[in-house]
Amino acid sequence: MQGIVDRFEGDYAIIEIDGKTRDVAKSIVNSSVKVGDVVTLVDGIWKPNLTETEEREKQIKHLMDDVWED
């Protein structure tokens, strides 16, 4: 299972999975995870997927460059 970290609220990470947000206990989220990271559920722990996160960031930057292009 894969998702994107939307935000942290108290003891929960809010993760978007298949277009819907889920409240996930921080206790099962790797401590290195940040807002905006693509995460993958591995052995019951949400871990950052660095390759997918980097690709997502490139796509967002490309879209922003297109919007702000003169």
PQR file with spaces between the fields and no chain letter, atoms N, CA, C, O and H, PARSE charges and radii, in Angstrom:
ATOM       1  N    MET     1       0.853   -1.169    0.000 -0.4000 1.5000
ATOM       2  CA   MET     1       0.000    0.000    0.000 -0.0000 2.0000
ATOM       3  C    MET     1       0.898    1.230    0.000  0.5500 1.7000
ATOM       4  O    MET     1       1.954    1.244    0.633 -0.5500 1.4000
ATOM       5  N    GLN     2       0.469    2.249   -0.710 -0.4000 1.5000
ATOM       6  CA   GLN     2       1.255    3.469   -0.835 -0.0000 2.0000
ATOM       7  C    GLN     2       0.361    4.687   -0.619  0.5500 1.7000
ATOM       8  O    GLN     2      -0.832    4.649   -0.919 -0.5500 1.4000
ATOM       9  H    GLN     2      -0.389    2.237   -1.224  0.4000 1.0000
ATOM      10  N    GLY     3       0.940    5.763   -0.100 -0.4000 1.5000
ATOM      11  CA   GLY     3       0.192    6.988    0.121 -0.0000 2.0000
ATOM      12  C    GLY     3       1.118    8.188    0.140  0.5500 1.7000
ATOM      13  O    GLY     3       2.327    8.062   -0.056 -0.5500 1.4000
ATOM      14  H    GLY     3       1.909    5.794    0.144  0.4000 1.0000
ATOM      15  N    ILE     4       0.533    9.359    0.378 -0.4000 1.5000
ATOM      16  CA   ILE     4       1.274   10.619    0.459 -0.0000 2.0000
ATOM      17  C    ILE     4       0.904   11.279    1.777  0.5500 1.7000
ATOM      18  O    ILE     4      -0.274   11.409    2.109 -0.5500 1.4000
ATOM      19  H    ILE     4      -0.449    9.461    0.537  0.4000 1.0000
ATOM      20  N    VAL     5       1.922   11.697    2.526 -0.4000 1.5000
ATOM      21  CA   VAL     5       1.686   12.330    3.826 -0.0000 2.0000
ATOM      22  C    VAL     5       1.163   13.747    3.594  0.5500 1.7000
ATOM      23  O    VAL     5       1.849   14.586    3.010 -0.5500 1.4000
ATOM      24  H    VAL     5       2.879   11.591    2.256  0.4000 1.0000
ATOM      25  N    ASP     6      -0.043   13.998    4.054 -0.4000 1.5000
ATOM      26  CA   ASP     6      -0.673   15.306    3.906 -0.0000 2.0000
ATOM      27  C    ASP     6      -0.263   16.245    5.038  0.5500 1.7000
ATOM      28  O    ASP     6       0.050   17.413    4.810 -0.5500 1.4000
ATOM      29  H    ASP     6      -0.600   13.316    4.528  0.4000 1.0000
ATOM      30  N    ARG     7      -0.269   15.711    6.268 -0.4000 1.5000
ATOM      31  CA   ARG     7       0.066   16.543    7.426 -0.0000 2.0000
ATOM      32  C    ARG     7       0.165   15.658    8.667  0.5500 1.7000
ATOM      33  O    ARG     7      -0.153   14.470    8.644 -0.5500 1.4000
ATOM      34  H    ARG     7      -0.524   14.762    6.453  0.4000 1.0000
ATOM      35  N    PHE     8       0.619   16.287    9.745 -0.4000 1.5000
ATOM      36  CA   PHE     8       0.646   15.626   11.050 -0.0000 2.0000
ATOM      37  C    PHE     8      -0.275   16.404   11.981  0.5500 1.7000
ATOM      38  O    PHE     8      -0.257   17.635   11.990 -0.5500 1.4000
ATOM      39  H    PHE     8       0.878   17.253    9.763  0.4000 1.0000
ATOM      40  N    GLU     9      -1.068   15.698   12.753 -0.4000 1.5000
ATOM      41  CA   GLU     9      -1.971   16.306   13.731 -0.0000 2.0000
ATOM      42  C    GLU     9      -1.890   15.503   15.023  0.5500 1.7000
ATOM      43  O    GLU     9      -2.358   14.367   15.091 -0.5500 1.4000
ATOM      44  H    GLU     9      -1.082   14.698   12.746  0.4000 1.0000
ATOM      45  N    GLY    10      -1.296   16.100   16.039 -0.4000 1.5000
ATOM      46  CA   GLY    10      -1.184   15.406   17.320 -0.0000 2.0000
ATOM      47  C    GLY    10      -0.441   14.097   17.183  0.5500 1.7000
ATOM      48  O    GLY    10       0.708   14.072   16.742 -0.5500 1.4000
ATOM      49  H    GLY    10      -0.915   17.023   15.984  0.4000 1.0000
ATOM      50  N    ASP    11      -1.089   13.010   17.559 -0.4000 1.5000
ATOM      51  CA   ASP    11      -0.472   11.686   17.514 -0.0000 2.0000
ATOM      52  C    ASP    11      -0.722   10.964   16.195  0.5500 1.7000
ATOM      53  O    ASP    11      -0.505    9.756   16.101 -0.5500 1.4000
ATOM      54  H    ASP    11      -2.023   13.030   17.918  0.4000 1.0000
ATOM      55  N    TYR    12      -1.177   11.694   15.173 -0.4000 1.5000
ATOM      56  CA   TYR    12      -1.534   11.066   13.907 -0.0000 2.0000
ATOM      57  C    TYR    12      -0.821   11.703   12.720  0.5500 1.7000
ATOM      58  O    TYR    12      -0.527   12.898   12.703 -0.5500 1.4000
ATOM      59  H    TYR    12      -1.354   12.676   15.250  0.4000 1.0000
ATOM      60  N    ALA    13      -0.556   10.857   11.733 -0.4000 1.5000
ATOM      61  CA   ALA    13      -0.132   11.318   10.414 -0.0000 2.0000
ATOM      62  C    ALA    13      -1.365   11.166    9.527  0.5500 1.7000
ATOM      63  O    ALA    13      -2.023   10.126    9.548 -0.5500 1.4000
ATOM      64  H    ALA    13      -0.795    9.886   11.748  0.4000 1.0000
ATOM      65  N    ILE    14      -1.671   12.181    8.763 -0.4000 1.5000
ATOM      66  CA   ILE    14      -2.800   12.122    7.843 -0.0000 2.0000
ATOM      67  C    ILE    14      -2.211   11.751    6.486  0.5500 1.7000
ATOM      68  O    ILE    14      -1.456   12.523    5.894 -0.5500 1.4000
ATOM      69  H    ILE    14      -1.136   13.026    8.746  0.4000 1.0000
ATOM      70  N    ILE    15      -2.561   10.569    6.002 -0.4000 1.5000
ATOM      71  CA   ILE    15      -1.990   10.037    4.776 -0.0000 2.0000
ATOM      72  C    ILE    15      -3.089    9.893    3.729  0.5500 1.7000
ATOM      73  O    ILE    15      -4.140    9.311    3.995 -0.5500 1.4000
ATOM      74  H    ILE    15      -3.174    9.942    6.483  0.4000 1.0000
ATOM      75  N    GLU    16      -2.836   10.430    2.535 -0.4000 1.5000
ATOM      76  CA   GLU    16      -3.779   10.281    1.432 -0.0000 2.0000
ATOM      77  C    GLU    16      -3.481    8.969    0.718  0.5500 1.7000
ATOM      78  O    GLU    16      -2.373    8.744    0.231 -0.5500 1.4000
ATOM      79  H    GLU    16      -1.982   10.903    2.319  0.4000 1.0000
ATOM      80  N    ILE    17      -4.489    8.116    0.668 -0.4000 1.5000
ATOM      81  CA   ILE    17      -4.375    6.811    0.026 -0.0000 2.0000
ATOM      82  C    ILE    17      -5.528    6.675   -0.952  0.5500 1.7000
ATOM      83  O    ILE    17      -6.693    6.715   -0.557 -0.5500 1.4000
ATOM      84  H    ILE    17      -5.389    8.299    1.064  0.4000 1.0000
ATOM      85  N    ASP    18      -5.205    6.515   -2.222 -0.4000 1.5000
ATOM      86  CA   ASP    18      -6.238    6.376   -3.262 -0.0000 2.0000
ATOM      87  C    ASP    18      -7.249    7.519   -3.221  0.5500 1.7000
ATOM      88  O    ASP    18      -8.450    7.296   -3.376 -0.5500 1.4000
ATOM      89  H    ASP    18      -4.259    6.483   -2.543  0.4000 1.0000
ATOM      90  N    GLY    19      -6.762    8.743   -3.012 -0.4000 1.5000
ATOM      91  CA   GLY    19      -7.628    9.915   -3.049 -0.0000 2.0000
ATOM      92  C    GLY    19      -8.405   10.197   -1.777  0.5500 1.7000
ATOM      93  O    GLY    19      -9.146   11.178   -1.714 -0.5500 1.4000
ATOM      94  H    GLY    19      -5.787    8.925   -2.886  0.4000 1.0000
ATOM      95  N    LYS    20      -8.251    9.355   -0.759 -0.4000 1.5000
ATOM      96  CA   LYS    20      -8.950    9.561    0.510 -0.0000 2.0000
ATOM      97  C    LYS    20      -7.923    9.656    1.630  0.5500 1.7000
ATOM      98  O    LYS    20      -6.906    8.962    1.607 -0.5500 1.4000
ATOM      99  H    LYS    20      -7.650    8.558   -0.810  0.4000 1.0000
ATOM     100  N    THR    21      -8.190   10.516    2.612 -0.4000 1.5000
ATOM     101  CA   THR    21      -7.249   10.646    3.721 -0.0000 2.0000
ATOM     102  C    THR    21      -7.594    9.677    4.846  0.5500 1.7000
ATOM     103  O    THR    21      -8.758    9.390    5.124 -0.5500 1.4000
ATOM     104  H    THR    21      -9.016   11.079    2.631  0.4000 1.0000
ATOM     105  N    ARG    22      -6.525    9.183    5.482 -0.4000 1.5000
ATOM     106  CA   ARG    22      -6.688    8.275    6.628 -0.0000 2.0000
ATOM     107  C    ARG    22      -5.822    8.777    7.766  0.5500 1.7000
ATOM     108  O    ARG    22      -4.695    9.223    7.549 -0.5500 1.4000
ATOM     109  H    ARG    22      -5.579    9.416    5.256  0.4000 1.0000
ATOM     110  N    ASP    23      -6.340    8.706    8.965 -0.4000 1.5000
ATOM     111  CA   ASP    23      -5.561    9.026   10.160 -0.0000 2.0000
ATOM     112  C    ASP    23      -4.780    7.776   10.550  0.5500 1.7000
ATOM     113  O    ASP    23      -5.355    6.715   10.791 -0.5500 1.4000
ATOM     114  H    ASP    23      -7.256    8.344    9.142  0.4000 1.0000
ATOM     115  N    VAL    24      -3.457    7.925   10.606 -0.4000 1.5000
ATOM     116  CA   VAL    24      -2.585    6.797   10.927 -0.0000 2.0000
ATOM     117  C    VAL    24      -1.776    7.170   12.165  0.5500 1.7000
ATOM     118  O    VAL    24      -1.192    8.252   12.225 -0.5500 1.4000
ATOM     119  H    VAL    24      -2.990    8.787   10.410  0.4000 1.0000
ATOM     120  N    ALA    25      -1.741    6.293   13.135 -0.4000 1.5000
ATOM     121  CA   ALA    25      -0.976    6.561   14.361 -0.0000 2.0000
ATOM     122  C    ALA    25       0.491    6.810   14.023  0.5500 1.7000
ATOM     123  O    ALA    25       1.098    6.058   13.261 -0.5500 1.4000
ATOM     124  H    ALA    25      -2.215    5.414   13.087  0.4000 1.0000
ATOM     125  N    LYS    26       1.059    7.883   14.602 -0.4000 1.5000
ATOM     126  CA   LYS    26       2.471    8.190   14.373 -0.0000 2.0000
ATOM     127  C    LYS    26       3.376    7.040   14.791  0.5500 1.7000
ATOM     128  O    LYS    26       4.488    6.906   14.282 -0.5500 1.4000
ATOM     129  H    LYS    26       0.566    8.494   15.221  0.4000 1.0000
ATOM     130  N    SER    27       2.907    6.217   15.708 -0.4000 1.5000
ATOM     131  CA   SER    27       3.722    5.108   16.198 -0.0000 2.0000
ATOM     132  C    SER    27       4.039    4.075   15.113  0.5500 1.7000
ATOM     133  O    SER    27       4.967    3.282   15.269 -0.5500 1.4000
ATOM     134  H    SER    27       2.003    6.326   16.121  0.4000 1.0000
ATOM     135  N    ILE    28       3.275    4.080   14.014 -0.4000 1.5000
ATOM     136  CA   ILE    28       3.576    3.158   12.922 -0.0000 2.0000
ATOM     137  C    ILE    28       4.084    3.891   11.678  0.5500 1.7000
ATOM     138  O    ILE    28       4.043    3.355   10.571 -0.5500 1.4000
ATOM     139  H    ILE    28       2.521    4.725   13.887  0.4000 1.0000
ATOM     140  N    VAL    29       4.567    5.131   11.876 -0.4000 1.5000
ATOM     141  CA   VAL    29       5.157    5.920   10.801 -0.0000 2.0000
ATOM     142  C    VAL    29       6.623    6.137   11.146  0.5500 1.7000
ATOM     143  O    VAL    29       6.947    6.600   12.240 -0.5500 1.4000
ATOM     144  H    VAL    29       4.601    5.567   12.776  0.4000 1.0000
ATOM     145  N    ASN    30       7.506    5.805   10.216 -0.4000 1.5000
ATOM     146  CA   ASN    30       8.938    5.989   10.424 -0.0000 2.0000
ATOM     147  C    ASN    30       9.221    7.446   10.782  0.5500 1.7000
ATOM     148  O    ASN    30       8.631    8.359   10.204 -0.5500 1.4000
ATOM     149  H    ASN    30       7.243    5.429    9.328  0.4000 1.0000
ATOM     150  N    SER    31      10.116    7.658   11.728 -0.4000 1.5000
ATOM     151  CA   SER    31      10.391    9.010   12.239 -0.0000 2.0000
ATOM     152  C    SER    31      11.010    9.937   11.200  0.5500 1.7000
ATOM     153  O    SER    31      11.003   11.152   11.398 -0.5500 1.4000
ATOM     154  H    SER    31      10.595    6.917   12.198  0.4000 1.0000
ATOM     155  N    SER    32      11.543    9.413   10.108 -0.4000 1.5000
ATOM     156  CA   SER    32      12.156   10.265    9.083 -0.0000 2.0000
ATOM     157  C    SER    32      11.143   10.801    8.067  0.5500 1.7000
ATOM     158  O    SER    32      11.499   11.621    7.221 -0.5500 1.4000
ATOM     159  H    SER    32      11.549    8.426    9.947  0.4000 1.0000
ATOM     160  N    VAL    33       9.890   10.352    8.140 -0.4000 1.5000
ATOM     161  CA   VAL    33       8.855   10.771    7.193 -0.0000 2.0000
ATOM     162  C    VAL    33       8.492   12.232    7.419  0.5500 1.7000
ATOM     163  O    VAL    33       8.338   12.681    8.555 -0.5500 1.4000
ATOM     164  H    VAL    33       9.600    9.687    8.828  0.4000 1.0000
ATOM     165  N    LYS    34       8.356   12.982    6.291 -0.4000 1.5000
ATOM     166  CA   LYS    34       7.990   14.400    6.332 -0.0000 2.0000
ATOM     167  C    LYS    34       6.706   14.610    5.527  0.5500 1.7000
ATOM     168  O    LYS    34       6.294   13.749    4.750 -0.5500 1.4000
ATOM     169  H    LYS    34       8.481   12.617    5.368  0.4000 1.0000
ATOM     170  N    VAL    35       6.088   15.767    5.730 -0.4000 1.5000
ATOM     171  CA   VAL    35       4.913   16.152    4.950 -0.0000 2.0000
ATOM     172  C    VAL    35       5.306   16.174    3.475  0.5500 1.7000
ATOM     173  O    VAL    35       6.351   16.713    3.109 -0.5500 1.4000
ATOM     174  H    VAL    35       6.423   16.467    6.362  0.4000 1.0000
ATOM     175  N    GLY    36       4.462   15.586    2.637 -0.4000 1.5000
ATOM     176  CA   GLY    36       4.706   15.545    1.199 -0.0000 2.0000
ATOM     177  C    GLY    36       5.406   14.287    0.732  0.5500 1.7000
ATOM     178  O    GLY    36       5.467   14.029   -0.470 -0.5500 1.4000
ATOM     179  H    GLY    36       3.613   15.149    2.935  0.4000 1.0000
ATOM     180  N    ASP    37       5.937   13.497    1.656 -0.4000 1.5000
ATOM     181  CA   ASP    37       6.621   12.262    1.275 -0.0000 2.0000
ATOM     182  C    ASP    37       5.640   11.220    0.760  0.5500 1.7000
ATOM     183  O    ASP    37       4.519   11.097    1.252 -0.5500 1.4000
ATOM     184  H    ASP    37       5.888   13.707    2.632  0.4000 1.0000
ATOM     185  N    VAL    38       6.089   10.477   -0.239 -0.4000 1.5000
ATOM     186  CA   VAL    38       5.384    9.272   -0.646 -0.0000 2.0000
ATOM     187  C    VAL    38       5.843    8.197    0.329  0.5500 1.7000
ATOM     188  O    VAL    38       7.042    8.029    0.554 -0.5500 1.4000
ATOM     189  H    VAL    38       7.000   10.577   -0.638  0.4000 1.0000
ATOM     190  N    VAL    39       4.903    7.476    0.901 -0.4000 1.5000
ATOM     191  CA   VAL    39       5.227    6.441    1.883 -0.0000 2.0000
ATOM     192  C    VAL    39       4.646    5.102    1.444  0.5500 1.7000
ATOM     193  O    VAL    39       3.631    5.030    0.751 -0.5500 1.4000
ATOM     194  H    VAL    39       3.929    7.612    0.718  0.4000 1.0000
ATOM     195  N    THR    40       5.328    4.047    1.876 -0.4000 1.5000
ATOM     196  CA   THR    40       4.907    2.691    1.564 -0.0000 2.0000
ATOM     197  C    THR    40       4.791    1.910    2.866  0.5500 1.7000
ATOM     198  O    THR    40       5.651    2.015    3.741 -0.5500 1.4000
ATOM     199  H    THR    40       6.153    4.105    2.439  0.4000 1.0000
ATOM     200  N    LEU    41       3.731    1.132    2.989 -0.4000 1.5000
ATOM     201  CA   LEU    41       3.524    0.304    4.174 -0.0000 2.0000
ATOM     202  C    LEU    41       4.354   -0.972    4.022  0.5500 1.7000
ATOM     203  O    LEU    41       4.092   -1.797    3.146 -0.5500 1.4000
ATOM     204  H    LEU    41       3.032    1.047    2.279  0.4000 1.0000
ATOM     205  N    VAL    42       5.369   -1.121    4.898 -0.4000 1.5000
ATOM     206  CA   VAL    42       6.271   -2.272    4.854 -0.0000 2.0000
ATOM     207  C    VAL    42       6.296   -2.909    6.245  0.5500 1.7000
ATOM     208  O    VAL    42       6.715   -2.281    7.218 -0.5500 1.4000
ATOM     209  H    VAL    42       5.582   -0.451    5.609  0.4000 1.0000
ATOM     210  N    ASP    43       5.851   -4.140    6.325 -0.4000 1.5000
ATOM     211  CA   ASP    43       5.827   -4.864    7.600 -0.0000 2.0000
ATOM     212  C    ASP    43       5.148   -4.068    8.715  0.5500 1.7000
ATOM     213  O    ASP    43       5.610   -4.059    9.856 -0.5500 1.4000
ATOM     214  H    ASP    43       5.510   -4.650    5.535  0.4000 1.0000
ATOM     215  N    GLY    44       4.045   -3.401    8.369 -0.4000 1.5000
ATOM     216  CA   GLY    44       3.254   -2.679    9.359 -0.0000 2.0000
ATOM     217  C    GLY    44       3.758   -1.296    9.710  0.5500 1.7000
ATOM     218  O    GLY    44       3.197   -0.644   10.590 -0.5500 1.4000
ATOM     219  H    GLY    44       3.670   -3.409    7.442  0.4000 1.0000
ATOM     220  N    ILE    45       4.813   -0.826    9.039 -0.4000 1.5000
ATOM     221  CA   ILE    45       5.379    0.504    9.287 -0.0000 2.0000
ATOM     222  C    ILE    45       5.345    1.305    7.990  0.5500 1.7000
ATOM     223  O    ILE    45       5.725    0.801    6.933 -0.5500 1.4000
ATOM     224  H    ILE    45       5.270   -1.356    8.324  0.4000 1.0000
ATOM     225  N    TRP    46       4.886    2.562    8.074 -0.4000 1.5000
ATOM     226  CA   TRP    46       4.902    3.460    6.917 -0.0000 2.0000
ATOM     227  C    TRP    46       6.309    4.031    6.787  0.5500 1.7000
ATOM     228  O    TRP    46       6.792    4.740    7.670 -0.5500 1.4000
ATOM     229  H    TRP    46       4.577    2.971    8.933  0.4000 1.0000
ATOM     230  N    LYS    47       6.961    3.709    5.662 -0.4000 1.5000
ATOM     231  CA   LYS    47       8.337    4.144    5.436 -0.0000 2.0000
ATOM     232  C    LYS    47       8.396    5.038    4.207  0.5500 1.7000
ATOM     233  O    LYS    47       7.608    4.871    3.276 -0.5500 1.4000
ATOM     234  H    LYS    47       6.568    3.134    4.945  0.4000 1.0000
ATOM     235  N    PRO    48       9.346    6.004    4.200 -0.5600 1.5000
ATOM     236  CA   PRO    48       9.458    6.883    3.038  0.2800 2.0000
ATOM     237  C    PRO    48       9.920    6.109    1.809  0.5500 1.7000
ATOM     238  O    PRO    48      10.790    5.242    1.892 -0.5500 1.4000
ATOM     239  N    ASN    49       9.325    6.439    0.677 -0.4000 1.5000
ATOM     240  CA   ASN    49       9.742    5.886   -0.601 -0.0000 2.0000
ATOM     241  C    ASN    49      10.472    7.018   -1.315  0.5500 1.7000
ATOM     242  O    ASN    49       9.853    7.841   -1.990 -0.5500 1.4000
ATOM     243  H    ASN    49       8.619    7.143    0.609  0.4000 1.0000
ATOM     244  N    LEU    50      11.791    7.053   -1.158 -0.4000 1.5000
ATOM     245  CA   LEU    50      12.585    8.181   -1.639 -0.0000 2.0000
ATOM     246  C    LEU    50      12.520    8.346   -3.151  0.5500 1.7000
ATOM     247  O    LEU    50      12.486    9.472   -3.647 -0.5500 1.4000
ATOM     248  H    LEU    50      12.294    6.385   -0.610  0.4000 1.0000
ATOM     249  N    THR    51      12.502    7.247   -3.883 -0.4000 1.5000
ATOM     250  CA   THR    51      12.445    7.318   -5.346 -0.0000 2.0000
ATOM     251  C    THR    51      11.135    7.944   -5.800  0.5500 1.7000
ATOM     252  O    THR    51      11.133    8.844   -6.640 -0.5500 1.4000
ATOM     253  H    THR    51      12.529    6.333   -3.480  0.4000 1.0000
ATOM     254  N    GLU    52      10.024    7.475   -5.249 -0.4000 1.5000
ATOM     255  CA   GLU    52       8.708    8.008   -5.620 -0.0000 2.0000
ATOM     256  C    GLU    52       8.545    9.460   -5.174  0.5500 1.7000
ATOM     257  O    GLU    52       7.946   10.266   -5.885 -0.5500 1.4000
ATOM     258  H    GLU    52      10.025    6.744   -4.567  0.4000 1.0000
ATOM     259  N    THR    53       9.077    9.792   -3.998 -0.4000 1.5000
ATOM     260  CA   THR    53       8.990   11.170   -3.504 -0.0000 2.0000
ATOM     261  C    THR    53       9.748   12.107   -4.438  0.5500 1.7000
ATOM     262  O    THR    53       9.250   13.178   -4.785 -0.5500 1.4000
ATOM     263  H    THR    53       9.564    9.137   -3.421  0.4000 1.0000
ATOM     264  N    GLU    54      10.946   11.710   -4.844 -0.4000 1.5000
ATOM     265  CA   GLU    54      11.754   12.537   -5.746 -0.0000 2.0000
ATOM     266  C    GLU    54      11.044   12.730   -7.087  0.5500 1.7000
ATOM     267  O    GLU    54      11.026   13.837   -7.626 -0.5500 1.4000
ATOM     268  H    GLU    54      11.351   10.840   -4.563  0.4000 1.0000
ATOM     269  N    GLU    55      10.466   11.669   -7.623 -0.4000 1.5000
ATOM     270  CA   GLU    55       9.743   11.750   -8.890 -0.0000 2.0000
ATOM     271  C    GLU    55       8.532   12.680   -8.754  0.5500 1.7000
ATOM     272  O    GLU    55       8.264   13.481   -9.649 -0.5500 1.4000
ATOM     273  H    GLU    55      10.480   10.769   -7.185  0.4000 1.0000
ATOM     274  N    ARG    56       7.816   12.580   -7.659 -0.4000 1.5000
ATOM     275  CA   ARG    56       6.652   13.446   -7.419 -0.0000 2.0000
ATOM     276  C    ARG    56       7.074   14.910   -7.338  0.5500 1.7000
ATOM     277  O    ARG    56       6.407   15.784   -7.892 -0.5500 1.4000
ATOM     278  H    ARG    56       8.034   11.930   -6.931  0.4000 1.0000
ATOM     279  N    GLU    57       8.185   15.177   -6.646 -0.4000 1.5000
ATOM     280  CA   GLU    57       8.681   16.545   -6.529 -0.0000 2.0000
ATOM     281  C    GLU    57       9.067   17.110   -7.895  0.5500 1.7000
ATOM     282  O    GLU    57       8.813   18.282   -8.172 -0.5500 1.4000
ATOM     283  H    GLU    57       8.727   14.467   -6.196  0.4000 1.0000
ATOM     284  N    LYS    58       9.679   16.283   -8.753 -0.4000 1.5000
ATOM     285  CA   LYS    58      10.045   16.726  -10.112 -0.0000 2.0000
ATOM     286  C    LYS    58       8.797   17.070  -10.919  0.5500 1.7000
ATOM     287  O    LYS    58       8.766   18.076  -11.627 -0.5500 1.4000
ATOM     288  H    LYS    58       9.884   15.330   -8.527  0.4000 1.0000
ATOM     289  N    GLN    59       7.755   16.220  -10.808 -0.4000 1.5000
ATOM     290  CA   GLN    59       6.517   16.472  -11.534 -0.0000 2.0000
ATOM     291  C    GLN    59       5.872   17.780  -11.079  0.5500 1.7000
ATOM     292  O    GLN    59       5.404   18.564  -11.906 -0.5500 1.4000
ATOM     293  H    GLN    59       7.780   15.402  -10.232  0.4000 1.0000
ATOM     294  N    ILE    60       5.846   18.014   -9.780 -0.4000 1.5000
ATOM     295  CA   ILE    60       5.257   19.240   -9.237 -0.0000 2.0000
ATOM     296  C    ILE    60       6.050   20.457   -9.705  0.5500 1.7000
ATOM     297  O    ILE    60       5.464   21.465  -10.098 -0.5500 1.4000
ATOM     298  H    ILE    60       6.225   17.377   -9.108  0.4000 1.0000
ATOM     299  N    LYS    61       7.376   20.370   -9.666 -0.4000 1.5000
ATOM     300  CA   LYS    61       8.219   21.485  -10.110 -0.0000 2.0000
ATOM     301  C    LYS    61       7.965   21.782  -11.586  0.5500 1.7000
ATOM     302  O    LYS    61       7.871   22.943  -11.984 -0.5500 1.4000
ATOM     303  H    LYS    61       7.853   19.550   -9.348  0.4000 1.0000
ATOM     304  N    HIS    62       7.854   20.732  -12.391 -0.4000 1.5000
ATOM     305  CA   HIS    62       7.590   20.904  -13.826 -0.0000 2.0000
ATOM     306  C    HIS    62       6.238   21.617  -14.036  0.5500 1.7000
ATOM     307  O    HIS    62       6.139   22.533  -14.853 -0.5500 1.4000
ATOM     308  H    HIS    62       7.931   19.789  -12.068  0.4000 1.0000
ATOM     309  N    LEU    63       5.218   21.196  -13.306 -0.4000 1.5000
ATOM     310  CA   LEU    63       3.912   21.842  -13.420 -0.0000 2.0000
ATOM     311  C    LEU    63       3.964   23.299  -12.999  0.5500 1.7000
ATOM     312  O    LEU    63       3.363   24.161  -13.639 -0.5500 1.4000
ATOM     313  H    LEU    63       5.299   20.452  -12.643  0.4000 1.0000
ATOM     314  N    MET    64       4.688   23.570  -11.915 -0.4000 1.5000
ATOM     315  CA   MET    64       4.809   24.960  -11.451 -0.0000 2.0000
ATOM     316  C    MET    64       5.565   25.814  -12.448  0.5500 1.7000
ATOM     317  O    MET    64       5.200   26.966  -12.684 -0.5500 1.4000
ATOM     318  H    MET    64       5.176   22.870  -11.395  0.4000 1.0000
ATOM     319  N    ASP    65       6.621   25.258  -13.040 -0.4000 1.5000
ATOM     320  CA   ASP    65       7.384   25.985  -14.051 -0.0000 2.0000
ATOM     321  C    ASP    65       6.504   26.330  -15.253  0.5500 1.7000
ATOM     322  O    ASP    65       6.616   27.418  -15.818 -0.5500 1.4000
ATOM     323  H    ASP    65       6.917   24.323  -12.849  0.4000 1.0000
ATOM     324  N    ASP    66       5.629   25.401  -15.638 -0.4000 1.5000
ATOM     325  CA   ASP    66       4.716   25.651  -16.766 -0.0000 2.0000
ATOM     326  C    ASP    66       3.729   26.765  -16.438  0.5500 1.7000
ATOM     327  O    ASP    66       3.424   27.598  -17.292 -0.5500 1.4000
ATOM     328  H    ASP    66       5.538   24.517  -15.179  0.4000 1.0000
ATOM     329  N    VAL    67       3.231   26.783  -15.211 -0.4000 1.5000
ATOM     330  CA   VAL    67       2.265   27.797  -14.792 -0.0000 2.0000
ATOM     331  C    VAL    67       2.906   29.177  -14.747  0.5500 1.7000
ATOM     332  O    VAL    67       2.311   30.157  -15.195 -0.5500 1.4000
ATOM     333  H    VAL    67       3.478   26.107  -14.517  0.4000 1.0000
ATOM     334  N    TRP    68       4.120   29.254  -14.205 -0.4000 1.5000
ATOM     335  CA   TRP    68       4.779   30.541  -13.998 -0.0000 2.0000
ATOM     336  C    TRP    68       5.661   30.985  -15.153  0.5500 1.7000
ATOM     337  O    TRP    68       6.328   32.016  -15.071 -0.5500 1.4000
ATOM     338  H    TRP    68       4.603   28.458  -13.841  0.4000 1.0000
ATOM     339  N    GLU    69       5.664   30.200  -16.236 -0.4000 1.5000
ATOM     340  CA   GLU    69       6.468   30.546  -17.404 -0.0000 2.0000
ATOM     341  C    GLU    69       5.944   31.822  -18.059  0.5500 1.7000
ATOM     342  O    GLU    69       4.735   31.996  -18.215 -0.5500 1.4000
ATOM     343  H    GLU    69       5.122   29.363  -16.303  0.4000 1.0000
ATOM     344  N    ASP    70       6.856   32.706  -18.438 -0.4000 1.5000
ATOM     345  CA   ASP    70       6.455   33.973  -19.088 -0.0000 2.0000
ATOM     346  C    ASP    70       6.357   33.831  -20.575  0.5500 1.7000
ATOM     347  O    ASP    70       6.033   34.796  -21.268 -0.5500 1.4000
ATOM     348  H    ASP    70       7.838   32.564  -18.311  0.4000 1.0000
